[in-house]
Amino acid sequence: MSKEESKPKILLTGKTGQIGRALAPLLDRMGELTALDRQQLDLSKPDEIQRVIRGVLPDLIVNAGAYTAVDRAESDEAAARAVNAVAPGVLAEEAKRLGALLVHYSTDYIFDGAKRTPYEEDDPPNPLNAYGRTKLEGERAIRQIAPEYVIFRTAWVYAREGRNFLLTVLRLATEKEELRIVRDQAGAPTLSREIGAATAEVLSNICAPANGMRPWSETKGIYHMTAGGETTWYNFAQLILELASSQLPAGDWLAAATNNRPLVARRIVPIATDEFPTPARRPVYSVLANRKLNDTFGVRLPHWEKQLRAVFSGRASDMRTPSTNEERGAEK
């Protein structure tokens, strides 16, 4: 089958994760998609990865699968490494063998948070926890092996489904009158739907049916892909509850998130990181600079607050990622 005459074959891993769920329908429009979940492709098993890829023979591999249990990784680093470090290396080997492009997602947690200005792609990494270490190992494996790759680092990912801060806050708000939320960690909450839309926009040029796949070597590399602006977990939680309290009647997703129970939270108490100890250390500042993504591809994600408001409004026009930089809003 000629690439010039047909849509590219695309393999997506982690299709039921937050990013994978957002990506699947978009990639399906771009090519002949094979989307697999953890049961269909166990990324901790290298032989299984090889078998699946050699059966599909994709032109494009999009790895949205990952071990994301940050605290659990502290006591189970081997399992995290198998999925976050070894698997990307195997994917890179297979992509190299096929001449395929590999797209992979990494994290702000490869940085230690010592900066107080947004991290650039070439800032030196220094992960504080096992999750960050294994994700960094995955990045390095891809860079050493794959001739054509794009790595998108993102952060503070959330969605209307799955396990994330948004849903945790909503659940706790139905159980407790007082929520205690960390106030001294800064980042950019990023909606998985926007990550999916931005990824599709980047890939659309090389997956256009009229052109087939084209060489990507001139733009391969690492790109930061997060919402504009920055905030803290405390301020993020405040806006979540403000929007949830003002939404009457609740939409289907919000009713599911709260299990149809009323919000009883009356106040949010800001606390320091050391008042909420966790097995894994978090960087206190993990805002990523997105300039390279915009300069290279003309892609910029909306401000984090605009993204969150769109989640609650539910209007299709709000949920879409605009196609021009002016519509996307300014980036801090």
Buried (B, 14 or more C-beta within 10 A) or exposed (E): EEBEEEBBBBBBBBBBBBBBBBBBEBBEEBBBBBBBBBEEBBBBBBEBBBEBBEEBEBBBBBBBBBBBBBBBBBEBBEBBBBBBBBBBBBBBBBBBEBEBBBBBBBBBBBBBBEBEEBBEBEBEBBBBBBBBBBBBBBBBBBBEBBBBBBBBBBBBBBBBBBEBBBBBBBBBBBEEEEBBBBBBBBBBBBBBBBBBBBBBBBBEEBBBEEEBBEEBEEBBBBBBBBBBBBBBBBBBBBBBBEBBEEEEEBBEBBEBBBEEEEBEBEEBEBBEBEEEEEEBBBBBBBBBBBBBBBEBBEBBBBBBBBBBBBBBBBEEEBBBBBEEEEEBBEBE
